[in-house]
């Protein structure tokens, strides 16, 4: 072991204790010289300590017989410490770190980064094998340098290094670094790429790992400089679903074996998570959030439900889900560019089925038979202020309509005839009738027919105030909806009693007023045996024209109990068809 020279130590001791040479007092000039001598002597002492520590460590490693080989030159000052080069590496020493060796590719890279004078500072360890991984590393005061045969030497430092080590370092899924820590292009942060992924850091998010297919998709979407920003989580298993995800400052990327990696963000992501995310009925995303073809909204498609599922968003409607049979019907109509527009509700339960509301209507799904029904609620300008007597068309079509207010004596016969002939009808129901016969609404809908509103109690509207008219319409609507139907946007004024005030009141409630082209008068009964089904058919055929609206009734005559409309219906359909007419619901009037 090297020892300090006695003369040097004696002079240093004399200067320190006596204030001068020989214990004599000194003046200002001499004091300055003494201070300079002290500094030189202190530096010499530090050099001696450092050099001794380097020699001691060299000997511990095996001296000239070790991998370091023989000394090259003499020890030298470097960045507040000392160093000694050898044929196989370098030993560095500082007062805070002691003596440690660096060799091979790690030493070369360390020197390229500035050595002890660079951000890494002095080594804290000798070069060491990485536990559980085929490589080498040195820890330094400012970070670490890792090396493997396949990746070469790269440095990792700061919070990224801390997170890397927490995830297992080289022996973890990330493996060895492929890059030094680097600034993220276009974003205020840092990153390291590793063999198995990347770790990103920003002041607001800390350090998080992104790997695999999620990382690939994240980078394809712009990485930290894209709309997703920096990661908020490591890649994590999706709870309750077989997949993986990363949350980012601007959204999330989800992955599953069947769907790959897709991004969900903004209000759509919020709604998706509220519905259970990947573990919910929507499943994993099939698309990134994408702009709608109309240029107004956004959407994501998802893997859930047999007929597919989606969440659509627009500034006016917010984010709502559409799936299953209702979505399939909406798709067939033309998505958001159809007359229905964007969804304004998620799917919800109604009596006997499910429903989604849209900007200009609704789609109902009926459990009985799995039938869907489209309800349009928007009223064309041409129908405002009028009591429509004929469907505006040049085509030879007829709309068969049925009023329900008294009883349901003819209902089942009428439904059977319509079904047997494949003809749809439009049924105007009063709220009281619906409440009296609660199962009939489902019978009408499930047979493929349309409904309309005929008021709650069937009063003469010309005798009511505006507020009373509104209450009659809204009460009937609630009753029909509670039974699983939707009467919008068709209303038939009770008794046909109308004036210049009542029709605007109907329109204000969201309805088009529907009158008729011909009233069969079947509700009057047999008139003491003078009328039969042929009378009904004759009236209808006499008024036959494109867009004819035929008024019939479901109930029986209170005097003779007859149901002439039900009895005449088969022949009526037969003769109209023979004359070249087809059949429509009143939806044809909406254009």
C-alpha positions in Angstrom: 0.0 0.0 0.0 1.4 3.4 -0.9 2.1 5.8 2.1 2.3 9.6 2.3 5.8 11.0 2.2 6.9 12.2 5.7 8.3 15.6 4.5 5.0 16.5 2.8 3.0 15.5 5.8 5.3 17.4 8.2 5.1 20.6 6.2 1.3 20.3 5.9 1.1 19.8 9.7 3.3 22.8 10.4 1.3 25.1 8.2 -2.0 23.9 9.7 -1.0 24.2 13.4 1.6 27.1 13.5 0.1 29.5 11.0 3.6 29.7 9.3 6.9 28.1 8.8 8.7 27.4 12.1 5.8 28.7 14.1 6.6 32.3 13.3 3.9 34.9 12.7 3.4 36.0 9.0 2.2 39.2 7.3 -0.5 39.5 4.7 1.7 38.5 1.8 3.1 35.6 3.6 -0.5 34.6 4.6 -1.5 34.5 1.0 1.5 32.3 0.2 0.6 30.0 3.1 -3.0 29.6 1.8 -1.7 28.7 -1.7 0.6 26.2 -0.1 -2.3 24.7 1.9 -4.4 24.4 -1.3 -1.5 22.6 -3.1 -0.9 20.4 -0.2 -4.6 19.6 0.1 -4.8 18.7 -3.6 -1.7 16.5 -3.2 -3.4 14.7 -0.3 -6.5 14.1 -2.3 -4.5 12.8 -5.2 -2.6 10.5 -2.8 -5.9 9.1 -1.3 -7.5 8.6 -4.8 -4.4 7.0 -6.2 -4.1 4.7 -3.2 -7.8 3.7 -3.6 -7.3 3.0 -7.3 -4.2 0.9 -6.6 -6.0 -1.0 -3.8 -9.1 -1.7 -6.1 -6.8 -2.8 -8.9 -5.0 -5.3 -6.6 -8.4 -6.6 -5.4 -9.4 -7.3 -9.0 -6.2 -9.3 -9.6 -3.8 -6.6 -10.7 -1.8 -7.2 -13.9 -3.2 -10.8 -14.1 -6.8 -9.5 -14.2 -8.9 -8.5 -17.2 -7.6 -4.9 -16.7 -4.1 -5.9 -17.6 -1.2 -3.5 -17.0 -1.3 0.3 -16.3 -1.2 2.7 -19.2 0.5 5.9 -18.1 0.1 7.5 -14.7 -3.1 8.4 -12.7 -4.6 11.7 -13.7 -7.2 14.2 -12.5 -10.7 14.1 -14.0 -13.9 15.9 -13.1 -13.0 16.3 -9.4 -11.6 12.8 -9.0 -8.8 10.5 -10.3 -8.5 7.9 -12.9 -6.0 5.3 -14.1 -6.1 3.7 -17.5 -5.2 0.1 -18.1 -4.8 -2.0 -21.2 -8.2 -3.6 -20.5 -10.2 -0.7 -19.0 -10.2 2.2 -16.5 -10.6 2.6 -12.8 -12.3 5.9 -11.7 -12.3 7.3 -8.2 -14.1 10.2 -6.5 -14.5 11.1 -2.8 -18.2 10.2 -3.0 -18.1 7.1 -5.0 -14.8 5.4 -4.3 -12.9 3.4 -6.9 -14.8 1.4 -9.6 -13.7 0.0 -12.9 -15.3 0.4 -16.4 -14.3 -1.6 -19.4 -15.1 -2.9 -22.8 -18.1 -1.5 -24.8 -19.6 0.1 -21.8 -16.4 2.1 -21.2 -16.3 3.2 -24.8 -19.9 4.4 -24.6 -19.4 6.0 -21.2 -16.5 8.0 -22.6 -18.6 9.0 -25.7 -21.2 10.4 -23.3 -18.6 12.5 -21.5 -17.2 10.0 -18.9 -17.1 11.4 -15.3 -17.6 14.9 -16.6 -20.8 13.9 -18.4 -24.3 13.6 -16.9 -23.5 10.0 -15.8 -20.8 11.1 -13.4 -18.5 8.6 -11.7 -19.3 4.8 -11.6 -21.0 3.3 -8.6 -20.3 -0.3 -9.6 -17.8 -2.3 -11.5 -19.0 -3.7 -14.7 -21.3 -6.6 -13.6 -23.3 -9.3 -15.3 -27.1 -8.5 -15.5 -28.9 -10.9 -13.2 -31.3 -13.2 -15.2 -30.2 -11.8 -18.6 -27.2 -12.3 -20.8 -25.5 -8.9 -20.6 -23.5 -6.5 -18.6 -24.0 -3.1 -16.9 -22.4 -0.3 -14.9 -24.4 1.9 -12.5 -23.2 5.5 -12.4 -24.1 8.5 -10.2 -26.4 9.7 -13.0 -27.8 6.5 -14.4 -26.7 3.2 -15.9 -25.2 1.8 -19.0 -26.5 -1.7 -20.2 -24.9 -3.9 -22.8 -25.9 -7.1 -24.5 -24.5 -8.8 -27.6 -27.7 -7.9 -29.6 -28.2 -4.3 -28.5 -24.8 -2.9 -27.7 -24.3 -0.4 -25.0 -27.1 2.1 -24.1 -27.7 4.4 -21.1 -30.9 4.7 -19.0 -31.3 7.3 -16.3 -33.7 9.3 -14.1 -37.3 8.3 -13.6 -37.3 6.1 -16.7 -34.4 4.0 -15.2 -36.3 3.7 -11.9 -39.4 2.4 -13.6 -37.4 0.1 -15.8 -35.8 -1.4 -12.8 -39.2 -1.7 -11.1 -40.4 -3.7 -14.1 -37.5 -6.1 -13.8 -34.8 -4.3 -15.8 -33.0 -6.4 -18.4 -34.5 -9.6 -17.0 -38.1 -8.2 -17.3 -40.3 -8.1 -20.3 -38.6 -4.9 -21.6 -35.2 -6.5 -22.0 -32.2 -4.4 -22.8 -32.3 -0.8 -24.0 -32.2 -0.1 -27.7 -31.7 3.7 -27.3 -30.3 6.2 -24.8 -32.9 8.3 -23.0 -34.0 10.7 -25.6 -36.3 13.7 -25.9 -39.7 12.9 -27.4 -40.1 14.6 -30.8 -42.8 17.2 -30.7 -43.7 16.6 -27.1 -42.2 17.8 -23.7 -40.9 14.5 -22.4 -38.3 11.7 -22.6 -38.2 8.0 -23.6 -36.1 4.9 -23.9 -36.9 2.1 -26.4 -36.2 -1.4 -25.2 -36.1 -4.7 -26.9 -39.6 -5.5 -25.5 -41.2 -2.0 -25.5 -40.7 1.6 -24.5 -40.8 3.7 -21.3 -42.1 7.2 -21.7 -41.9 10.0 -19.2 -43.3 13.5 -18.9 -43.5 15.9 -16.0 -47.2 15.4 -15.7 -47.5 11.7 -16.2 -44.3 10.2 -14.8 -42.7 7.1 -16.4 -44.9 4.4 -17.9 -44.3 1.4 -20.2 -45.9 0.7 -23.5 -45.2 -2.5 -25.4 -46.4 -5.0 -28.0 -49.2 -4.3 -30.5 -50.5 -1.4 -28.3 -47.1 0.3 -28.7 -47.1 -0.2 -32.4 -50.6 1.4 -32.7 -49.7 4.2 -30.4 -46.7 5.1 -32.5 -48.8 4.8 -35.7 -51.1 7.4 -34.1 -48.3 9.8 -33.4 -47.0 8.6 -30.1 -46.6 11.3 -27.4 -46.9 14.0 -30.1 -50.2 12.6 -31.3 -53.7 13.1 -29.7 -53.1 10.3 -27.2 -50.2 12.1 -25.5 -48.1 10.4 -22.9 -49.2 7.1 -21.2 -50.9 7.2 -17.8 -50.5 3.5 -17.1 -48.3 0.6 -18.0 -49.8 -1.9 -20.4 -52.3 -3.8 -18.1 -54.7 -6.7 -18.4 -58.3 -5.7 -19.0 -60.4 -6.7 -15.9 -63.0 -9.3 -16.8 -61.9 -9.6 -20.4 -59.1 -11.4 -22.2 -57.1 -8.4 -23.5 -54.7 -5.6 -22.7 -54.8 -1.8 -22.5 -52.9 1.4 -21.9 -54.5 4.6 -20.7 -53.0 7.8 -22.2 -53.5 11.5 -21.4 -55.8 11.7 -24.5 -57.5 8.3 -24.5 -56.9 4.6 -24.3 -55.7 1.8 -26.6 -57.3 -1.6 -26.2 -56.1 -4.9 -27.6 -57.5 -8.4 -27.8 -56.4 -11.4 -29.9 -59.5 -11.1 -32.1 -59.6 -7.3 -32.6 -56.0 -6.1 -32.4 -55.1 -2.7 -31.0 -57.6 0.2 -31.4 -57.9 3.7 -29.8 -60.9 5.0 -27.9 -61.0 8.6 -26.7 -63.0 11.6 -25.7 -66.7 11.4 -24.9 -67.0 8.0 -26.6 -64.4 6.6 -24.3 -66.2 8.0 -21.3 -69.5 6.3 -22.4 -67.7 3.1 -23.2 -66.2 2.9 -19.7 -69.6 3.7 -18.2 -71.0 0.7 -20.0 -68.4 -1.6 -18.7 -65.6 -1.2 -21.2 -64.2 -4.4 -22.7 -65.9 -6.5 -20.0 -69.3 -5.0 -20.9 -71.7 -6.0 -23.7 -69.8 -3.8 -26.2 -66.6 -5.8 -26.0 -63.3 -4.6 -27.5 -63.1 -1.8 -30.1 -62.9 -2.8 -33.8 -62.0 0.7 -35.0 -60.2 3.7 -33.7 -62.5 6.7 -33.1 -63.3 7.8 -36.6 -65.0 10.8 -38.2 -68.5 10.1 -39.6 -69.0 10.4 -43.4 -71.2 13.4 -42.9 -68.3 15.3 -41.3 -70.3 16.1 -38.2 -69.7 13.3 -35.6 -67.4 10.6 -34.5 -67.8 6.8 -33.9 -66.2 3.6 -32.7 -67.4 0.2 -33.7 -67.1 -2.6 -31.1 -67.0 -6.4 -31.2 -70.0 -7.0 -28.8 -73.5 -8.2 -29.7 -74.3 -10.6 -32.5 -75.2 -7.9 -34.9 -72.3 -5.6 -33.9 -72.2 -2.6 -31.7 -71.2 1.0 -31.9 -71.0 4.3 -30.0 -71.8 7.4 -32.0 -71.2 11.0 -31.0 -72.1 14.4 -32.4 -71.9 17.9 -30.8 -75.7 18.1 -30.7 -76.5 14.6 -29.3 -73.5 13.5 -27.2 -72.3 9.8 -27.2 -74.8 6.9 -27.3 -74.5 3.2 -28.0 -76.4 1.3 -30.7 -76.2 -2.5 -31.0 -78.0 -5.7 -32.0 -81.1 -5.7 -34.1 -81.7 -2.0 -33.7 -78.3 -1.2 -35.0 -78.8 -3.6 -37.9 -82.0 -1.7 -38.8 -80.2 1.7 -38.5 -77.4 0.4 -40.7 -79.9 -0.7 -43.3 -81.4 2.8 -43.3 -78.0 4.6 -43.9 -76.5 5.2 -40.4 -76.4 8.8 -39.3 -77.1 10.0 -42.8 -80.5 8.4 -42.8 -83.7 10.3 -42.0 -83.3 9.2 -38.3 -80.0 11.0 -37.8 -77.8 10.4 -34.8 -78.8 8.5 -31.7 -80.1 10.6 -28.8 -80.3 7.7 -26.3 -78.7 4.4 -25.6 -80.8 1.3 -26.0 -83.4 0.9 -23.2 -86.2 -1.4 -22.3 -89.8 -1.0 -23.2 -92.8 -3.3 -22.7 -92.1 -6.3 -24.8 -88.8 -5.2 -26.2 -86.1 -2.5 -26.5 -85.7 0.9 -28.1 -83.2 3.6 -29.3 -84.2 7.2 -29.9 -82.7 9.2 -32.7 -82.8 12.9 -33.7 -85.8 12.3 -35.9 -87.4 9.2 -34.7 -86.9 5.8 -32.9 -86.2 2.2 -33.7 -88.1 -0.3 -31.6 -87.2 -4.0 -31.3 -90.0 -6.4 -30.3 -89.0 -9.6 -28.5 -91.9 -11.5 -30.1 -90.4 -12.5 -33.4 -87.4 -10.2 -33.1 -89.1 -7.6 -35.3 -87.8 -4.0 -35.5 -90.0 -1.0 -36.2 -88.9 2.4 -37.4 -90.8 5.4 -36.0 -90.2 8.8 -37.6 -91.1 11.8 -35.5 -90.1 14.7 -37.7 -93.0 16.2 -39.6 -92.4 17.5 -43.2 -93.3 21.1 -43.8 -96.0 20.0 -46.2 -97.9 18.3 -43.4 -97.9 21.3 -41.1 -101.3 23.0 -40.6 -103.2 20.4 -42.6 -105.5 17.5 -41.7 -104.2 15.0 -44.3 -106.8 13.3 -46.4 -104.6 11.4 -48.8 -101.0 10.2 -48.9 -99.2 12.6 -51.3 -98.2 10.1 -54.0 -98.8 9.2 -57.6 -98.3 5.5 -57.0 -101.3 3.2 -56.7 -101.1 2.5 -52.9 -103.7 2.5 -50.2 -103.2 3.1 -46.4 -105.6 1.1 -44.3 -106.2 2.7 -40.9 -108.2 1.6 -37.9 -109.5 3.6 -35.0 -109.8 2.1 -31.5 -111.9 3.7 -28.9 -114.9 1.5 -27.9 -113.9 -2.2 -27.7 -111.7 -4.7 -29.4 -114.4 -7.0 -30.9 -112.9 -6.9 -34.4 -109.2 -6.7 -33.6 -108.2 -10.3 -33.8 -110.1 -10.9 -37.1 -108.5 -7.8 -38.6 -105.0 -8.7 -37.5 -105.5 -12.3 -38.9 -106.6 -10.9 -42.3 -103.7 -8.4 -42.5 -101.2 -11.1 -41.6 -102.6 -13.6 -44.0 -102.4 -11.1 -46.8 -99.1 -9.5 -45.9 -100.7 -6.1 -45.6 -99.7 -3.5 -42.9 -102.1 -1.2 -41.2 -102.0 2.0 -39.1 -104.0 1.8 -35.8 -105.1 5.0 -34.0 -105.5 4.2 -30.3 -107.0 6.1 -27.5 -105.2 6.0 -24.2 -108.3 4.7 -22.4 -108.6 1.8 -24.9 -104.9 0.9 -24.4 -105.4 0.9 -20.6 -108.6 -1.2 -21.0 -106.9 -3.8 -23.2 -103.3 -3.7 -22.1 -102.1 -6.7 -24.2 -103.6 -5.5 -27.5 -100.8 -3.0 -28.2 -98.2 -5.8 -28.4 -100.6 -7.8 -30.6 -100.8 -4.9 -33.1 -97.1 -4.2 -33.1 -96.0 -7.8 -33.3 -98.2 -8.3 -36.3 -96.1 -5.7 -38.2 -98.4 -2.8 -38.0 -98.0 1.0 -37.2 -99.7 3.0 -34.5 -101.0 6.5 -34.1 -102.4 8.7 -31.3 -106.2 9.2 -31.1 -106.3 11.2 -27.8 -106.7 10.0 -24.3 -110.5 10.1 -23.8 -111.8 10.8 -27.4 -113.3 14.3 -26.7 -114.4 17.0 -29.2 -111.2 19.1 -29.5 -113.1 22.1 -30.7 -114.6 22.4 -27.2 -111.2 22.2 -25.4 -108.6 24.7 -24.5 -105.2 24.5 -26.0 -103.8 23.2 -22.7 -106.5 20.5 -22.5 -105.7 19.4 -26.1 -102.0 19.2 -25.2 -102.9 17.1 -22.1 -105.1 14.7 -24.1 -102.4 14.1 -26.6 -99.5 13.7 -24.1 -101.6 11.4 -21.8 -102.4 9.1 -24.7 -98.8 9.0 -25.8 -97.6 8.0 -22.4 -100.2 5.2 -22.2 -99.2 3.8 -25.6 -95.5 4.0 -24.8 -96.1 2.3 -21.5 -97.7 -0.6 -23.4 -94.6 -0.9 -25.6 -95.7 1.2 -28.6 -95.0 4.6 -30.1 -97.7 6.7 -31.8 -95.5 9.5 -33.1 -95.9 11.3 -35.4 -99.5 10.5 -36.4 -102.6 11.9 -34.8 -106.3 11.5 -35.7 -108.6 14.1 -34.3 -111.5 12.5 -32.4 -114.8 12.6 -34.5 -112.8 14.5 -37.1 -113.8 17.6 -35.2 -111.3 20.3 -36.3 -110.9 24.0 -36.8 -108.2 26.5 -37.5 -106.9 26.2 -33.9 -106.9 22.5 -33.2 -104.6 21.4 -36.1 -101.8 23.8 -35.1 -102.2 22.4 -31.5 -101.7 18.9 -32.8 -98.6 20.0 -34.8 -97.2 21.7 -31.7 -97.4 18.4 -29.8 -95.1 16.8 -32.5 -97.8 15.2 -34.6 -99.1 15.3 -38.1 -102.9 15.4 -38.3 -104.3 12.5 -40.4 -107.9 12.4 -41.6 -109.1 10.1 -44.3 -110.1 9.8 -47.9 -113.1 7.6 -47.2 -114.9 6.5 -44.1 -116.4 3.0 -44.5 -119.2 3.8 -42.0 -118.7 0.3 -40.7 -119.1 1.7 -37.2 -122.7 2.5 -38.0 -123.5 -1.3 -38.0 -126.0 -3.1 -40.3 -128.6 -0.3 -40.0 -131.4 -2.8 -39.2 -130.0 -5.4 -41.7 -129.8 -3.0 -44.7 -126.0 -3.0 -44.8 -123.4 -5.8 -45.0 -119.7 -6.2 -45.8 -120.4 -5.5 -49.5 -121.5 -2.0 -48.6 -118.1 -1.4 -47.0 -116.2 -2.7 -50.0 -118.3 -0.7 -52.5 -117.5 2.6 -50.6 -113.8 1.9 -50.6 -113.6 0.9 -54.3 -115.6 3.9 -55.3 -113.0 6.2 -53.7 -110.0 4.2 -54.8 -107.1 6.5 -55.9 -103.3 6.8 -55.4 -102.7 7.5 -51.7 -106.2 6.7 -50.5 -106.6 6.6 -46.7 -109.3 4.3 -45.6 -110.9 4.8 -42.2 -112.2 1.7 -40.4 -112.9 0.8 -36.7 -111.9 -2.1 -34.4 -114.9 -2.1 -32.2 -118.4 -3.5 -32.7 -121.6 -1.5 -33.2 -123.2 -0.9 -29.7 -126.7 -1.7 -31.0 -126.3 -4.8 -33.1 -122.8 -6.0 -32.2 -121.7 -6.2 -35.8 -118.1 -5.7 -36.9 -118.6 -4.9 -40.6 -115.1 -3.5 -41.2 -113.5 -6.8 -40.0 -115.9 -8.8 -42.1 -115.4 -6.7 -45.3 -111.6 -6.5 -45.0 -110.6 -9.7 -46.9 -112.7 -8.8 -49.9 -111.6 -5.2 -49.8 -107.9 -6.2 -50.0 -108.7 -8.7 -52.8 -110.5 -6.1 -55.0 -107.9 -3.4 -54.4 -105.1 -5.7 -55.4 -107.1 -6.8 -58.5 -107.3 -3.1 -59.4 -103.5 -2.8 -59.1 -103.1 -1.3 -55.7 -100.5 -2.0 -53.0 -100.6 -1.2 -49.3 -98.6 1.1 -47.1 -98.6 2.5 -43.6 -98.9 6.2 -43.1 -95.1 6.5 -42.9 -95.3 6.8 -46.7 -96.8 10.3 -46.1 -93.5 11.4 -44.5 -91.7 11.3 -47.8 
